[in-house]
Amino acid sequence: MAQPLSVQLYTVRDAFGADPVAALKRLADIGFTQVEPFAIANFADQLAEALPASGLGVSSAHAGLVADDVDAHEVLAVAQRLGVPVVIDPFVAPEKWQSRDDVLATAAKLNELVAPAADLGLKVGYHNHAHELQSRIDGVTALELFAGALHEAVVLEVDTYWSEIGGESAVALLGRLGEQVQFLHIKDGPRVDDVKTQTAAGRGEMPIAEILAAAPHATPVVELDDHAGGDMFDDVTESFRYLTEELGQTAGTRAGGANGAAL
């Protein structure tokens, strides 16, 4: 069963930074019912105000969890306050994906957070870029080595665009990773390593229909890392239209707050 669409707030970071309430209301007006915030420890107060004002729920959120300078327990506490069900570490640097020991160490750090997250009613996960797939260890992508070492409660968010930049078919990768993948970053463009070339969903070369069919259990999250110019909300609106009207994705039902959380 198709999961309701979400949208990564990093896509509209400039508008969010200028006026969080107005930015989230624009996303709600487009038709989204949930969002994926980023850097939640930095924007906790803004989100606590803007989410209930917009009526949007939270599908998941990005925040560093495993870096040495991060207090993961503080991040999890913020997530609980905001009604975030899943906290996803969005980036571990390329040098940490070159050896088996380093990959397994990163997996172990996430695994150690499973219990404290569960105590707060949360889950943790990881989001890839290209480098986790460009690195191969004993013939296996570093991302898949990592996935095999994760606790069963740790989820994956596959960025389908960066997967293809990294040299792996997103559809094939999703088939191999299976139910571990609970979130998909959906973006489009010419599949080149230049974020300025990214486009609204349906306007580029990505096989988005096939990607969604390969992981129907996963929540699709609209994202553009950047674009060539113009109003980013136009690309977000077009992405929403394409995914709902042409590909039949559901927008979900507005719950009237951030997953019912008391903010």
C-alpha positions as CSV (number, residue, x, y, z in Angstrom):
1,M,0.0,0.0,0.0
2,A,1.4,3.4,-1.0
3,Q,2.5,5.6,1.9
4,P,1.5,9.3,2.0
5,L,4.0,11.7,0.4
6,S,6.3,13.8,2.5
7,V,8.7,16.7,1.6
8,Q,12.2,17.4,3.0
9,L,12.3,20.9,4.4
10,Y,15.9,21.4,3.3
11,T,14.3,21.8,-0.2
12,V,12.8,25.1,0.9
13,R,15.4,26.0,3.5
14,D,15.7,29.7,2.4
15,A,11.9,30.2,2.8
16,F,11.9,28.2,6.1
17,G,14.7,30.2,7.5
18,A,13.0,33.5,6.7
19,D,9.6,32.5,8.0
20,P,9.0,28.9,9.2
21,V,5.3,29.3,9.7
22,A,4.7,30.8,6.2
23,A,6.9,28.2,4.5
24,L,5.1,25.3,6.1
25,K,1.7,26.8,5.3
26,R,2.7,27.0,1.6
27,L,3.6,23.3,1.7
28,A,0.2,22.5,3.3
29,D,-1.5,24.6,0.6
30,I,0.2,22.5,-2.1
31,G,-1.4,19.5,-0.6
32,F,1.3,17.9,1.6
33,T,0.1,16.5,4.9
34,Q,3.6,15.8,6.4
35,V,7.1,17.0,6.2
36,E,10.6,15.8,6.9
37,P,12.5,18.5,8.9
38,F,16.3,18.8,9.0
39,A,18.8,19.8,11.7
40,I,16.0,19.5,14.3
41,A,18.3,20.3,17.2
42,N,19.0,23.7,15.6
43,F,15.4,24.5,14.7
44,A,13.5,22.9,17.6
45,D,11.7,26.1,18.7
46,Q,10.8,27.2,15.2
47,L,9.4,23.8,14.4
48,A,7.5,23.7,17.7
49,E,5.6,26.8,16.5
50,A,5.4,26.2,12.8
51,L,4.2,22.6,12.7
52,P,1.0,23.0,14.7
53,A,0.3,26.3,12.9
54,S,0.5,24.6,9.6
55,G,-1.4,21.5,10.5
56,L,1.4,19.3,9.1
57,G,2.6,16.1,10.6
58,V,6.1,14.7,10.6
59,S,7.1,11.6,8.7
60,S,10.7,11.6,9.8
61,A,13.5,14.0,10.4
62,H,17.2,14.5,9.6
63,A,19.7,15.0,12.3
64,G,23.3,13.9,13.0
65,L,23.5,11.0,15.4
66,V,26.9,9.2,15.1
67,A,29.4,12.0,14.7
68,D,31.8,12.4,17.7
69,D,30.6,16.0,18.4
70,V,26.9,15.1,18.5
71,D,24.9,14.4,21.6
72,A,22.6,11.8,20.2
73,H,20.5,11.6,23.3
74,E,19.8,15.3,23.2
75,V,18.7,14.9,19.5
76,L,16.4,12.1,20.4
77,A,14.8,14.2,23.2
78,V,14.2,17.0,20.7
79,A,12.6,14.5,18.3
80,Q,10.3,13.2,21.0
81,R,9.2,16.8,21.8
82,L,8.4,17.5,18.1
83,G,6.5,14.3,17.5
84,V,9.2,12.9,15.1
85,P,8.8,9.1,14.8
86,V,12.1,8.4,13.0
87,V,15.4,10.3,13.3
88,I,17.6,9.7,10.2
89,D,21.3,10.5,10.2
90,P,21.8,12.3,6.8
91,F,25.5,12.1,6.3
92,V,28.6,10.2,7.3
93,A,31.7,11.5,5.5
94,P,33.2,9.5,2.6
95,E,36.4,8.5,4.5
96,K,34.2,6.5,6.9
97,W,33.1,4.2,4.0
98,Q,36.4,3.0,2.7
99,S,37.1,0.1,5.1
100,R,35.1,-2.7,6.6
101,D,36.1,-1.7,10.1
102,D,34.9,1.9,9.7
103,V,31.6,0.8,8.0
104,L,30.9,-1.7,10.8
105,A,31.8,0.9,13.4
106,T,29.2,3.4,12.0
107,A,26.6,0.6,12.0
108,A,27.5,-0.2,15.7
109,K,27.0,3.4,16.7
110,L,23.5,3.4,15.2
111,N,22.7,0.1,16.7
112,E,23.6,1.4,20.2
113,L,20.9,4.0,19.8
114,V,18.1,1.5,19.1
115,A,17.3,1.0,22.8
116,P,17.4,4.6,24.0
117,A,15.3,5.6,20.9
118,A,12.8,2.9,21.6
119,D,12.5,4.1,25.2
120,L,11.2,7.4,23.8
121,G,9.0,5.7,21.2
122,L,11.3,6.5,18.3
123,K,13.4,4.7,15.7
124,V,16.7,5.7,14.1
125,G,18.0,5.4,10.5
126,Y,20.5,6.4,7.9
127,H,20.3,8.3,4.5
128,N,22.8,7.8,1.8
129,H,24.6,10.0,-0.7
130,A,26.7,8.7,-3.6
131,H,29.9,7.8,-1.8
132,E,28.4,4.9,0.2
133,L,27.7,3.2,-3.2
134,Q,30.9,4.2,-5.0
135,S,32.9,2.5,-2.3
136,R,33.1,-1.3,-2.7
137,I,34.4,-3.6,0.0
138,D,35.1,-7.2,-1.0
139,G,32.8,-6.7,-4.1
140,V,29.9,-5.3,-2.1
141,T,28.8,-1.7,-1.9
142,A,29.7,-0.1,1.4
143,L,26.0,0.8,1.9
144,E,25.0,-2.8,1.6
145,L,27.7,-4.0,3.9
146,F,26.5,-1.4,6.4
147,A,22.8,-2.5,5.9
148,G,23.7,-6.1,6.7
149,A,25.3,-5.0,10.0
150,L,22.3,-3.0,11.3
151,H,20.0,-4.0,14.0
152,E,16.6,-5.0,12.5
153,A,15.0,-1.9,14.1
154,V,17.3,0.6,12.2
155,V,15.7,1.8,9.0
156,L,17.2,3.1,5.7
157,E,16.2,6.1,3.7
158,V,17.5,5.5,0.2
159,D,18.2,8.7,-1.7
160,T,17.4,7.3,-5.2
161,Y,19.1,10.1,-7.1
162,W,22.4,9.8,-5.2
163,S,22.2,6.1,-5.6
164,E,22.3,6.4,-9.3
165,I,25.0,9.0,-9.2
166,G,26.9,6.5,-7.1
167,G,26.7,4.0,-10.0
168,E,23.8,1.8,-8.7
169,S,20.4,1.4,-10.2
170,A,18.0,2.7,-7.6
171,V,15.4,0.1,-8.6
172,A,17.9,-2.8,-8.3
173,L,19.3,-1.5,-5.0
174,L,15.8,-1.2,-3.5
175,G,15.2,-4.8,-4.5
176,R,18.3,-6.0,-2.7
177,L,17.6,-3.9,0.4
178,G,14.0,-4.9,0.7
179,E,12.0,-4.0,3.9
180,Q,14.9,-2.2,5.5
181,V,14.1,0.7,3.3
182,Q,11.3,2.7,4.9
183,F,11.8,6.1,3.2
184,L,12.7,7.2,-0.3
185,H,14.1,10.5,-1.4
186,I,12.4,11.3,-4.7
187,K,14.2,13.8,-6.9
188,D,14.8,14.1,-10.6
189,G,17.2,15.6,-13.1
190,P,19.8,14.5,-15.7
191,R,21.6,12.1,-13.2
192,V,24.8,14.2,-13.0
193,D,26.7,15.2,-9.9
194,D,25.6,18.8,-10.0
195,V,22.8,19.7,-7.7
196,K,21.9,22.9,-9.7
197,T,20.6,20.6,-12.5
198,Q,18.0,18.9,-10.3
199,T,14.4,19.4,-11.4
200,A,10.9,18.7,-10.4
201,A,9.9,15.1,-10.3
202,G,8.8,13.9,-13.8
203,R,11.0,16.4,-15.7
204,G,14.3,14.5,-15.6
205,E,15.7,11.0,-16.4
206,M,15.0,9.2,-13.1
207,P,12.7,6.1,-13.4
208,I,10.4,7.4,-10.6
209,A,7.4,5.1,-11.4
210,E,9.7,2.0,-11.3
211,I,11.4,3.3,-8.1
212,L,8.0,3.7,-6.3
213,A,6.9,0.3,-7.5
214,A,10.1,-1.3,-6.1
215,A,9.4,-0.1,-2.6
216,P,5.6,0.5,-2.2
217,H,5.9,0.1,1.6
218,A,8.3,3.1,1.9
219,T,7.3,6.7,2.4
220,P,8.3,8.9,-0.6
221,V,9.9,12.2,0.4
222,V,10.1,14.9,-2.2
223,E,13.5,16.7,-2.2
224,L,15.6,18.9,-4.4
225,D,19.1,19.7,-3.0
226,D,19.2,22.8,-5.2
227,H,18.0,24.0,-8.6
228,A,19.0,26.5,-11.3
229,G,16.8,29.3,-10.2
230,G,13.2,30.6,-9.8
231,D,10.8,29.8,-7.0
232,M,11.6,26.4,-5.4
233,F,8.0,26.1,-4.5
234,D,7.1,25.8,-8.2
235,D,9.3,22.7,-8.5
236,V,7.8,21.3,-5.3
237,T,4.3,21.9,-6.6
238,E,5.1,20.2,-9.9
239,S,6.6,17.3,-8.0
240,F,3.5,16.9,-5.9
241,R,1.2,17.1,-9.0
242,Y,3.2,14.6,-10.9
243,L,3.4,12.1,-8.1
244,T,-0.3,12.3,-7.1
245,E,-2.0,12.9,-10.5
246,E,0.2,11.0,-12.8
247,L,1.6,8.3,-10.6
248,G,-1.3,7.9,-8.2
249,Q,0.6,8.5,-4.9
250,T,-1.5,9.5,-2.0
251,A,-1.1,12.8,-0.1
252,G,-2.6,11.4,3.1
253,T,-5.0,13.1,5.6
254,R,-4.1,16.2,7.6
255,A,-4.0,15.3,11.3
256,G,-4.1,18.9,12.5
257,G,-0.7,18.9,14.2
258,A,2.7,17.3,14.3
259,N,1.5,13.7,14.7
260,G,-0.7,14.8,17.6
261,A,2.3,15.7,19.7
262,A,2.1,18.2,22.5
263,L,4.5,20.9,21.4
